[in-house]
Amino acid sequence: MLDREEYVEQQFFFQTFRERVETGVPAQESLVVLRAEVLASTKLPMAIDFMLADVKHAGIISPSMFRLKHYFTKFQAYVIQKSEIPDGKFDFRIALRILENEAKFRISDMFTCAGLFFYQFETLCRNKLGYQEGLAAIADDSIYNQHWKEWILSLHHELGVIDFAEMIFLRSEYCSKTDRQPSDVVLFSEREGRIARATLGRDPVYLFSALSRHLNYPEVPRQKPINAEENLIPLLQRRIEHLENRLLLFEEELRGGVNLNRFYVKGD
């Protein structure tokens, strides 16, 4: 893992970047200002320089994040890449919020590898980001040891065949206290195994929600549904302006013709 101050600055970067994108500030302009705002003692300013170069040439930042493997994780770059697909439904602002919460969790006292995995895996599930590439991106994180990596990569073949809650239960300390034996190396605590067993046969969303309530694991941000009423007033204003322009043209025509001189561009 990086130093704590790196994740503090990453959280600030993703949060501020998202807030400025939501207010309509161009990404290039936001990155230039953030380059001066983050701590110079961290490696983030150099990472922002890489992202600025990609924004200027291609208008996206995920390629530079993939190249900075020593600073950004593959999962971080993968989430941003999915949000930058032109015809995709995954919002760039939601992607920034996801990475903001992840950086905040990494520096919290509640941080565990299990909690990080649940957060990342729920991100894939809720936003339909793809299991094969997504799980490979999660397993690439150096925070996971070899046992974690092997298990995460094996999930792609087991999902849909074995209940996800049962897979968690069989890898937990709680499993050894029941009449069943753990399937392999224990990865999850007793409390996580108990919650998983209580949600057997249910939608994994209920498992994620229970883990968040009882173990204070971070919740994955959700995209708010579009409210048609919020866009109604601006739409009506544009239509009224259009009607006013048409009425002006109609009145000019009744008075003897439309004066086209105002539409001409005067030369030097």
Order of alpha helices (4+ residues) and beta strands (2+ residues): alpha-alpha-alpha-alpha-alpha-alpha-alpha-alpha-alpha-alpha-alpha-alpha-alpha
